[in-house]
Amino acid sequence: MALSVVLSGAGAALGGCGLLGGSSDASAQADEGLAPPEGWRELSPRAFTERTLAFGTAVRATPLTRAGRDELVQGLTEPGTSATRAAVLLAHAAAGGDGSAREALLVRLERRAHAPSRSEAAGDVVAAAALGDHAGTSGVASRLIDLCQGARPHPELDVRVECAVAALRAERDEVIPFLLGVLRAETPAESPDRDWPRVTTLAWPKMRAADALARRAGGSHTFRADASWADQMAAANALKTALRAAGAVR
């Protein structure tokens, strides 16, 4: 799954939730369901990870409470691992069919928040990756495209790439030139029209782009981000040829 790949690449910890007990109070019954685990921000990575499978199963049968969802939405705006953990929990809820959780992830991305460090962008990367499972839902892919290119892209290149990867899962091929441009970044073939500030640590976004383009072309690839300029350019050209053969580009 794309989400698990991104979580591994970003070094994020997964986690789960516990069930709320039932209540005879009418107001409580109106908000029964799953709640975020107590202390989810402070849980050790191991404890957080151990709850992932249980939560992923439970959330497909029982949605988050409104209060729990609001708590996680607030968590998306917090620094450090809190935003990443909140994004993971909302991603599981969205996978279980919670449309409001999916919308919360999109709205977070559309705030276009600048991250003071790459690690601080992990929550938005997770949010974008999670939305790849919903790119075929009405309107989602178009909003992801607006986040990766155009007049107001997301300010973080890693997030832009993940938004493009997610949109490409719905065969929105207009993102292909952007992803090919990422492959050619910092090589002699880099476009003079590059529209992001220079980034020299490109291994992760380049490999995400290469993997996504190869999937769209229906094959594998030989691209390596640590290869020579010549080899990177040759691999990018080979991917473009494969995409043309697949009818994805002209």
Secondary structure, 3 states (H helix, E strand, C coil): CHHHHHHHHHCCCCCCCEECCCCCCHHHHCCCCEECCCCCCCCCHHHHHHCHHHHHHHCCCCCECHHHHHHHHHHCCCCCHHHHHHHHHHHHHHHCCCHHHHHHHHHHHHCCCCCCCCHHHHHHHHHHHHHHHHCCCCCHHHHHHHHHCCCCCCCCHHHHHHHHHHHHCCCCHHHHHHHHHHHCCCCCCCCCCCCCCCCCCCHHHHHHHHHHHHHHHCCCCCCCCCCCHHHHHHHHHHHHHHHHHCCCCC
